[in-house]
Amino acid sequence: MLNRLDDMLNFHTQALRVRDQRQQVLASNIANADTPDYKARDLDFRTALQGALKGAPATGGTTLATTTPGHLAGKPGVAADAGLLYRTPAQGSVDGNTVDMDAERAAFADNAIHYEFNLTRLSQQIKGLLAAIQG
């Protein structure tokens, strides 16, 4: 019974994790819009979600290594740069920066809307479970 509940909630939970990671990458692109030679990055949501649902780290194959007890382990299943793709610039720039602010803002807003949807859907599923339990 618990396995079925986990499976039911797992999709939106993993989608929220991947959306969060993508939001961080897009925010980093926006923050570095004026940094010379900065290359815009993005996350392939479909591939990252499929990997997360299979139990692989959401952004790819490697994880952070800790060599001494004082090192922070990082988020479980989150790799620093693994699985990130470089964005192809629509127009070249003199300083080598590939961030297109219009595209980044649009992707950021789109990702935020999808994040909100996954959050709302997960909340609805939990409310439905509570209603069923309470009768």
C-alpha positions in Angstrom: 0.0 0.0 0.0 2.8 2.4 0.9 4.6 1.6 -2.4 1.5 2.7 -4.3 1.4 6.0 -2.3 5.1 6.6 -3.0 4.6 5.9 -6.7 1.7 8.3 -6.9 3.5 11.2 -5.2 7.0 10.4 -6.7 6.4 11.9 -10.2 5.5 15.4 -9.0 8.2 15.3 -6.2 10.9 14.5 -8.7 9.5 17.0 -11.2 9.7 19.7 -8.5 13.4 18.7 -7.8 14.3 19.0 -11.5 12.4 22.2 -11.9 14.2 23.7 -8.9 17.6 22.7 -10.4 16.6 24.2 -13.8 15.5 27.4 -12.1 18.9 27.7 -10.4 20.7 27.3 -13.7 18.5 29.9 -15.4 19.0 32.3 -12.5 22.7 31.8 -12.8 22.5 32.6 -16.6 20.6 35.8 -15.8 23.1 36.8 -13.1 26.0 36.3 -15.5 24.5 38.2 -18.4 27.3 40.8 -18.3 30.2 38.4 -17.6 32.6 38.1 -20.5 33.0 34.6 -22.0 30.2 33.2 -19.8 28.4 30.4 -21.6 24.7 30.0 -21.0 23.7 26.6 -19.6 20.4 24.8 -19.5 19.0 21.5 -18.3 17.1 19.1 -20.6 14.0 18.7 -18.4 12.7 15.5 -20.0 16.0 13.7 -19.8 16.7 14.9 -16.2 13.2 13.9 -15.1 13.5 10.4 -16.7 16.8 9.9 -14.9 15.3 11.1 -11.6 12.4 8.8 -11.9 14.8 5.8 -12.5 16.7 6.8 -9.3 19.7 8.3 -11.1 20.9 11.8 -10.0 18.6 14.4 -11.5 21.4 16.2 -13.3 23.6 13.4 -14.5 26.2 10.9 -13.5 28.6 12.3 -10.9 28.2 13.4 -7.3 30.2 15.7 -5.1 33.2 14.0 -3.4 34.1 14.8 0.2 37.7 14.2 1.1 37.6 15.4 4.7 35.0 15.3 7.5 34.6 19.1 7.3 33.4 19.1 3.7 29.7 19.5 3.0 28.1 16.6 1.2 25.8 18.7 -1.0 22.2 17.8 -1.9 21.7 14.0 -2.4 21.6 13.1 -6.1 22.7 16.6 -7.2 25.8 17.0 -9.2 27.5 20.3 -9.7 27.6 20.6 -13.5 26.8 17.1 -14.8 24.0 16.9 -17.3 23.9 20.6 -18.1 24.0 21.6 -21.7 25.3 24.7 -23.3 22.7 26.9 -24.9 23.2 27.8 -28.5 23.3 31.6 -28.9 20.8 33.2 -31.3 23.2 36.0 -31.9 26.9 36.3 -31.3 28.4 38.9 -28.9 31.7 40.7 -28.9 32.7 39.6 -25.4 31.8 35.9 -26.0 28.9 35.8 -23.6 26.0 33.6 -24.9 23.3 34.8 -22.5 20.2 36.1 -24.4 18.2 37.9 -21.7 14.9 37.7 -23.5 15.3 33.9 -23.9 16.4 33.5 -20.3 13.6 35.5 -18.9 11.1 33.5 -21.0 12.6 30.2 -19.9 12.7 31.3 -16.3 9.0 32.4 -16.3 8.0 29.2 -18.1 9.8 27.0 -15.6 8.3 28.9 -12.7 4.8 28.3 -14.1 5.5 24.6 -14.5 7.0 24.5 -11.0 3.8 26.1 -9.6 1.7 23.6 -11.5 3.6 20.6 -10.0 3.4 22.1 -6.6 -0.4 22.6 -6.9 -0.9 19.1 -8.3 1.1 17.6 -5.5 -0.9 19.6 -2.9 -4.1 18.4 -4.5 -3.0 14.8 -4.3 -2.1 15.1 -0.6 -5.4 16.9 0.1 -7.2 14.0 -1.7 -5.4 11.4 0.4 -6.3 13.3 3.6 -9.9 13.5 2.6 -10.0 9.8 1.9 -8.4 9.0 5.3 -10.6 11.3 7.3 -13.7 10.1 5.5 
